[in-house]
Amino acid sequence: MTAALDPAIWRARDDSHERGDTRRLAHVATAIETGIQEDDPVLIGFACDAGVARNQGRLGAAQAPQSIRRMLAGLPAHDYKRLVDAGDVVCDGDQLEAAQDQLAARIAQVLSAGARPLVLGGGHEVAWGSFQGLRRWLDSIGDTQPVLVLNLDAHFDLRTGRPGSSGTPFDQIAEYCEAHGHAWQYACYGVSRLGNTAALYSRAAEIGALWIEDHAMQERHIAQRLADLDALLARAGHVYLTIDIDVLPAAVAPGVSAPAAYGVPLTVIEEIALKVKQSGKLRLADLAECNPDYDIDHRTSKVAARLAWQLLAPSKTQAEPKFR
């Protein structure tokens, strides 16, 4: 686990000679060694390619946490008072399960402190580590309320093969919840019919998943999608939101492990993410599959940084919703 704040990454232009509040996130970022306060926004990196390698994908997502931080560093702070960087969980070779366990421990620690964690993947194998962290914290406080796992993704990631990979995390969650009697709901928004086999659709139906395909996730559908989401949120006690950056069109997010030929507009993804946050039930979020090795002009890392900024920002500094 790396934890020291890297000054080579957390740096931004200094406009202190200008009038007003010119702070950027680099100026309010602090290392976890300074301690965590209640309601702190906390970044945790998951530098891992092992799950993507096991899933026969193209490597490079392990570089994403640092790349996204670089794009975050220069964004204006607005109402941010602090941004805690908890460093990276680094997967050593194929030691995926050990890395996921380390990630779970760090997430549980942050949640126990009353802070708000956001994990920067890494491949989507991050989701199994993220969920374990949330579950550990809930178990520690004896909370049995149902958990909504909302995945904004072109893929179900419900492969049943083992060992685990970037294609199996939600099947692993399903198996775990069934074995331990945990109430949960899996919803996948943005599914590409051309990116998932019939077997994956069957598995989704088997576990009672809810899904909406990409062609019904365009801007003209936003009112209905938000209404659908309201119904899901009403039944949940807690929400784990995971955003696979490959849900976005390839023109918007070229630097991913599996670029989308069609995809869901960023406006729609951001609206849904903000709706979840505004519900007051969001406990944990992560961003997966950003792959800087295939990016163009940091385009994908900038998109991921924008989503991270919105999810971690104090409520009053969020952008106004675009569709109502």
Order of alpha helices (4+ residues) and beta strands (2+ residues): alpha-beta-beta-alpha-alpha-beta-alpha-beta-alpha-beta-alpha-beta-alpha-beta-alpha-beta-alpha-beta-alpha
